[in-house]
Amino acid sequence: MSGVTPYITLAQIAGRMKDMNTHEAVNEALDEVEYLFEVIPPELQDPAETLISQLREKLKNLEPPGQR
């Protein structure tokens, strides 16, 4: 995890979430947060878990109608 600052990475992803309008963008962010979740200290896992839930919801809402 050299060179990665979990606090900053989580904050950056959360800050740009409203601008994520494609499946690719949301999936990329979700992959990054899910990876971080595995390696971050326990005190950061709750905020990461919240962000994962929000990203999954956003991804679900991006799906075309009838594809859910």
N, C-alpha and C positions, 0 to 999 in steps of 0.2 A: 504494500500500500504506500510505497515510497512516493512522495510528492503529492499525495492526495490528502486534502484536509476535509474530513467528513462534515464538519459544521458548515463550511463554506459551500461544499458541493450540494448538500441538502438544501441550503438556503437559495442557491442559484437555481436549482431545479424547481423549487416551490415558486420562486419569483418569476420564472418564465412559463409556468404551467398555463396561464391564460392565453399565451401566444401559441401553444401547441395545438395545431389544427389538423394534423394528419396522424394516421395510425403509426407511421414510421417514427415520427417525433415522440409520440407518447410511449411507444414500445421501447425506444432507445433510452428514454428517461427512466422508465420502469425497470429495465435491465440494470441500469446503473445503480438505482436505489436498492434493488434486490441484492445486488452484489455487495454494496456497502453494508447492508443489513447483516450480512454474514460475518463481516470483519470489524464492525464498529463496537465501541464499548457499550455495555448494557444501558447506560444512561441516555444514549442516543437512539436506542432501538424503538422506544415509543414514538418519537417524532417521525422516524423513518417508516414505521408501520402505518402511521396516519397518512403520510405522503403516498405510500404504496396504495392504500385504499382509495385515496383521491385520484391517483393516476388510473387505477383500474376502472373507477366509475367514469372518468373522462373517456377512456378507451371504449367502454360500453356505449356511451352516449354518441360516440363518433360512428358507430356501426350503422349502416343503412337500415331503414325500417324493414322488418321481415327477416333480418339476419340475426336477431338476438336469440 
